[in-house]
Amino acid sequence: MEYLTTVHDKLEKINEDSIEYIDLFEHPEYIYGTINFASSRTDFSKFPKKSQMEMEEFGGSAVKEMGDFHNGASGTRLRFKTNSKWVIFKVQLRRKWGYKKLVNWNAMGFDIYEVSDDGQYSHVGVFGPKDGENVFAERIKVPNNGQVCIFLPNYNTIQEFLVGLENGSSFETFDYPVEKRLPVLFYGNSVTQGAAASRSSNAFPNVVSKKLNRDIINLSVSSGCRGNENIADTIGKINCHSIIIDYTRNAASLSEFKKMYEPFYKRIRMYHPDKTIVLMTSTSYNQKNFYKKLDKHVIEVYKKAVERGENTKLLHQTELFDEKDYDLVSVDESHYIDWAMFRIADKICELIE
């Protein structure tokens, strides 16, 4: 890796004379998992301005983290096919530092996979900057079949993104199979955003994408999952395969949660009368009493939906693990390590397929 002042700096370790660069912000067709609100450029923003402003009523971390992460890259992927033997990336991230609960391969990591013709993913490697650096270049060797999927950072914003190819090389879009292009849509909290997987691809929404070789959209923002009406409208307007709602953890109180949760679900259901919607209970494994009350309400909403004949399913997260294993589930009381991420992803795949 080479650290730079700007992405336009000439590299010292690699000869760039035969390299041609493409600005990926000018080519949104290569980036999957974005919504692109009326933009011809790559736009990582998860919500329109009105939805972002709704956080002001909640104050504190909800406002701060929506500001930090509404345009974060969590859940997005760069996919391409090329006959270039090597590819150079020049990247500028907004944030220079990692997070207490995350390793940098997740927060700032670019996680690389080769994808076979039959949709199997083989891990190639991961790259990202060290703490204190946010502008860098990295060269990777392209897999033999030239089909690459890179899971982008879960806890950072990409400000500049260039890809350099050998002169005369092809650089094509690499779409999902036709039957897998409708995305699974995720809405949740910091865990759904990706905390605390070891690499960006191991967040459970991304694991679902790998397992099913299907597109996803991850609208999760740490501390910003509050069940707002405008966010329900945003979700409602996205044509999708299924919807996963992981909304309990950010509720400030039981009364607030009861006020918000069922109307939020019903508003989404109004837009998507036939889609599979999975309601997830809490991820908390220590602070149980409060979250058990939230879970009780989730289960009540689920049962009423089933009684109305709606295509709604329940994922009770703590029931996937034995209580004696709780110390292996997360880095604290709730933020999943890889093992738990894969268990959750397996269950989601079972429910939506």
N, C-alpha and C positions, 0 to 999 in steps of 0.2 A: 504494500500500500504506500502511496505517496500523498503527503499532505500539501495542500495548496492554499494560496491566498484567495484566488477566484477559480471558477471552473474553466476559465479561458486561459489560465496559465499554461505555458508549454511544459511538458513533462521532462524531467531530467533522467529518469530511469528507463524510459521506453521511447524508442524512435517513433515519432508520429508522422513521418514524411509520407507514409503510404496509408494513412488513416483518414477516413472521412467521418465527421461527426453529424449526428442527428439530434435535434432538440426534441425530447419526448414531450415537452409541454406543447409543442406544435402538432403533436400526433396522438390525440387521445385514443385512437383506435387500438393502440398497443397496450393500454392500461385497462384492466378489468376490475370491476367492483366499485366504480365511481358512478355518480348520478349525472354529472355535468349539467348543472342548472343553466340552460339556455346559453351555453358557452361552446365556442368552437375550439377552445384550448383545453388541455387537461385540467380538470378542476377536482381536487380531492375533497371539497367541502361536503359534509354529510347532510347538512340542513340549510334551508334558505334562511335569510336574515331574520325573518319573523320568528322562526323557531328558536334561533339563537337568543333573541331578545326575551323570549319567554322565560329564560333562566333567571332573569333579574328578580323575579318574585321570590326565588329561593335563596338568593344571595350567596355569600361565602364561596365555598369550593365549587358549587354548581356554576357560578358565573366564571370563576377563574379557569376551571378545567374545560368548560365549553369553549372559552376563548383559546385555550391551548390546543384542543384536540378536535374541534369541529372540522378542521381541514387536515387532520392527521391521515396517515396512509394505512391505518389498520384495515386489514381485510382486502387490500388491493394487491393486484398482481401485474407484473410485466410479463407478457407472453409474446414470443416471437419465434420464427424459423429463419435460419440463416445458413449460408455455406461458408461464412467466414470462420477461419480456424480459431481466431481469438476475438474477443470483444473487450473494449475498454469502457468503463463507466467513469464519468466525472459527475460528482454529486455535491450539492450544498444542502445541508440540513439546517433547520431553524435552531435547534437546541444542541449545545455542545456537551451536555452532561447526561449521565444515566439517571436511574431512579432507584430508590432504596430497595424496592421489592422486585426489581427486574435486573436480569443480566443484559449487557449491551447488545448481544446477538439478537435479543428480542426487541428492545426499545429502539435500537438504531440499526438493526441488522437487515441485510439483503440476503435472503435464504434461497439457494439455487437448486433447482431440480431439472433433471432430464425427464421428458414425458415420452413414453413409447407410443407407437401407433395404436395400441389397444388401451391407452389411457392409464398406464401404470407409471407411478412416480418413483424415481430413483434419486436419492439425495446426492448432490455434487459437492456442495460446500456452502459456506456462509461468510460474508464479509461485512465489515462496518468499522467506524472510526473508534479510536480510544477516547476516553474522557478528555475534554478540553479541546477537541478538534471537531469541526463540522464541515470542512471542505476538503475533499479527498478524491483520489483516483484509484481504481483497481482494475486489473486486467484478469479475465477469466478465460480458460480454455473451453471452447464450445463442445458439447457432447457430439459423438459421432453422427447421430441422426439430425443434429441441428435444431431440435425442438426443446425450447427452454421455457420454464415457468419460474419466475422469481417472486417470492412473497416479500412485500415491502415492509418497512419498519412499522411496528404496532404503536409506538409511543413517540413519534416525531413527525415533523412536517417537512416534506421535500420542497425546497425552494428553487433549486436548479437541478436538471437531470438530463445529462447528455450521454449518448451511446456512440462509441466509435467503432467502425468496422473497416476491414481491409478494403482498399479501393476496388471497385467492381463487384463487391459481394452483394448478394441478395439480402433483403431484410423484409420479411413478410409477416403479416398478422398470423397468429396461431390460435384459431378460435376453438371453442369447445364443440363437441359433437352437437348436431342440430337439436337432438332431444334433450341436451343438457344445458341449453343456453338460458332458459328461464332461471333466474337466480333464486337461491334460498336466501331469505332476508332475515337478518339478525338485529334485534334491538335489545340492548342491555347495558350493563355497568362496566366497571373496570375489568372484571374477570372476562366478560364477553369481548371486551376490547383486546384482551390478550394477556393480562397479568395472571400468573407469573411464569409463563412458559419459558423454556430455555432458549428457543429460537422463534422467530416471527411466524414460521409456518406451523408451529405446534400449538398455537391458540386454537381452541376447539372449533370455532367457525372455519378456520383454515384447514383443520384436519378433515372436517366434513367435505370441504371442497376437494381435497386430495383423494379421499376415499371414494367419492362419487364421481370424480372428474367433472364437476359441475361448477358453474359460476355461482358466486355468492355476493351479497352486499352486506357489509357490516356497519350498521348505523350506531354502534355503541360508543358512548363517551363516558369516561370515568366521572363519577359524581353527577352526571347530567341525565341520568335515566329517571325521569319523573312522571312519565305518562301524560305529557302535554297534549292538548287538543290539536294544535297545529302540527305536531310531530305525527300524530295519528293520521292526519290528512296527508302528510308527506308519504307515509308508509302506504296509505290507501291508494295513492296514485301510481305506485310502482307495480308494473306487471311482474309477477313473481311466481315461482313454483310453490313455495310454502313460506311460513313466517314463524320465527322462533322468538318468543317474548321472555326475556330473562330479567324481569322487572320486579324486584322486591328490595334489594340491598340498599338502594339510594333513598328509600322512603324515610322521611324525618320522624314520622309518628304513625301509629296505627290509624288514627282518625284521618290523617292526610291520605294514607294509602287506600283506605276504604272509599274515600271521596273520589280518588283518581283512577283506581285500577279497573273497575268494571266498566265505567264509561269509556275508558281508553280502549279496552278490548272490544266493546260493542261498536265503537266508531270504526275501528279497523275492519271488523266483521261486516259492517255495512258496505264497505267498498269491496270486500273479498268474501262474498257469501259462500263460496264452495271450496276455497283453498284450505289446505291443512294448516291449522294454527296450533303450535305447541306452546303451552304455558309451563314455565319452569318455576319451581319453588326456590327457596333461598340456598345460598352457597355457604352459609355460616355453620361452623362446626364447633364453636366455643360459646359465642353469645346466643345461646339457644332460645331462651324464653321469649324475647322480643320477636325473633324471626319465626318461631313456631306460630305466633299469632298472625303474622303476615301470611305464612304458608296456609293456615286454616282458611283465610279469605280467598287465596288463590284456588284452593280446592273447591270451595263453595261456588266460585265463578265458573270453574271447569264443569262441575256437576250440572249446574243450571244450563250451560251451553249444550251439554250432551242431551239433556232432557228436551231441549228445543230442536234436537236433531242436527246440530251443527258439527262440522268436521273439525273438532277440537280435541287435542290430546294433552296428557299431563306427563311431565317429566319431574319426578320427585327426586331431587339431586342427592340428598343425604342417604336415601335408601339404596343408592348404588354402591355404597361403601359400608363395611362393617365398622362399628364404632371403635373397635380396637385398632383400626387402620387409619383413624382420623389424622394422626400425626404424620402420615405419609401422603396426605391428600393435598396439603397446601403449605405455603411458606409461613403463613400466620393463621388466622381463623377462617380465611375464606379464599385467598388468591391461589389458584390451582397450579401445581407443578404438572409436568408432562403426563405422568401416569393418569392423573385425574382428568386432564384435558381429553385424553384418548378415550377414557371410559364414557365421558359425557358425549363425545362425538359419536361413538358407537351407538349409543342409545338414540341420539337424534336421527342418525341414518336409519335405524330400525323403525322409528316412528313415522318418518316422512317418505320412506320408500315402500 
